[in-house]
Amino acid sequence: MDDSRAPRLSVTDVVVALVLAAITLAVFTPALGAGWVDYDDDANFLRNSGYRGLGPAQLRWMLTAVIMGHWTPVTWLTHGIDYVLWGMQPGGYHLGNVLLHAANAAIFFVLAGRLLARALPGTGAMPLRIGAAAAALAFALHPLRAESVAWITERRDVLAALFYLLTALTWLRATEHDGATRRRWYLASLGLFALGLLSKSMIVSLPLVLLVLDIYPLGRLDPREWRSPASRALVLEKLPYLAMAAATVLITSLTMRASVRVTSLDLYPPAARLAMAAYSLVFYPWKMVAPLDLMPMYEVPLRVSLLQPPFVLAALGVVVITATLFLVRRPWPAGLAVWIVYALTLAPVSGLIHAGPQIAADRFSYLPLLGFCLLVGAGVAAGAARTDMVQLAPVVAAVWIAALGALTWSQVQIWRDTDTLFAYSLAVDPDCGWCHAQYGGALGNRGDLEGAIPHLQRAAALRPNRFRDQAYAGLALLRVGRAADAVPYLERAVAAQPDSHEAHANLAAALSEVGRTADAAPHTERARALAR
């Protein structure tokens, strides 16, 4: 391409991008008054001094630290800057998250404008600008974003997304130029991708996303001519991205397994993982349309099977959606392209490789739903380009986005503190075992054992085979002098994890307190043997 014909960012575009960032900042203002929450913030920040500063020791720690299975050195670097600026004041950390998210809104507006221009040739500049703004706001102001932005721990989401969007934008700029200018944009894209991978590994699918964009809307690649020299050149163009992504996948696999975060195939065999993946694929688009009863934790059901109604319906939905979009790919290629990009981006957290107690999480939607936001923008742009809808389409979009913003303003506030977070969670789902366990643990850590015990007992009742739930409930009861009540929980804890010396020791103590010294003796001996 002649460099002089490459699209340029106009002053109007810059102004609109800044306005979108300002709107995003305004909607997420409640996050600035929030504190730490006893949901990973405690482990990542309150009990962790490794990141506090920018000296050689801290930088070395950032490069090597793996916390709860995550290796994110660039994210930790930003938190080191937070500490230098703000110390342990959470408001400064929240400000960083909000600013990054606002920047993402502005960058996505620019990227959306370029992609919509290729997808809707012949559409005027103003309708395209309106559509791109609608796409950016549908992304930035959706309540699903609240978790990633208002939770300090999830800085890695918004930071990785910043580099993800910049990688795509600079790569797109490279496709619009030739010669030295193209090489500069291409190298910038590779560097930004590396920074993104070092912020959070979830962006590993981006090279495949770029290949999809080559097919549609850019039209650089014809899938029917994979063997042609032009197609091979486009694939070769992605090899450096793929190499970095492959290295990141390997590192992430090792760090996750070393921290015992990945669930085993014994717990969730391949069929169960397919069931979870199908559920995930329909869950997030549904929540985008109906963002109600959002939760910080959507627990994995006690039983996961493709034969259970929710998973059967999800699998059927995936098949029907995929088949339909494939059949209409010629008149409407955008639908299939968005669906493929969505599936690729969601894959690392879809359940195929499962870790943690969740079947889904709002934060997992931050990047995967970008394509659906582009579809919203395309619809608004197409409507704004029609003389009979030139006023209606933007108004309808504005009303919908304003409603989203109001919901987001409210959703952000559940992250104000630990009590607010779990009061909300248990109001939405009183049978969330993880929520009861987490809140009970938080209350226990602050010395309120009497307040913690009902939550720990409820968690143990909801998840009878979970070692930690039984152990924590029993230990809390033992500490308040209710040894007789503690015994059944501690017995179940020993049965669930017979190689835990702490479980045996606690059970021995409880049995001794109720006068069952003969029963306590073997557990005392077993605890000593395991502790050696």
PyMOL commands that set and color helices and strands:
alter all, ss='L'
color gray80, all
select helices_A, chain A and resi 3-5+11-27+29-33+41-46+56-64+73-86+90-119+125-140+143-150+152-175+179-197+201-215+223-225+229-258+270-289+309-327+333-349+362-365+370-384+392-415+418-428+433-445+449-462+467-479+483-496+501-513+517-531
alter helices_A, ss='H'
color red, helices_A
select strands_A, chain A and resi 298-299+358-360
alter strands_A, ss='S'
color yellow, strands_A
deselect
rebuild
show_as cartoon
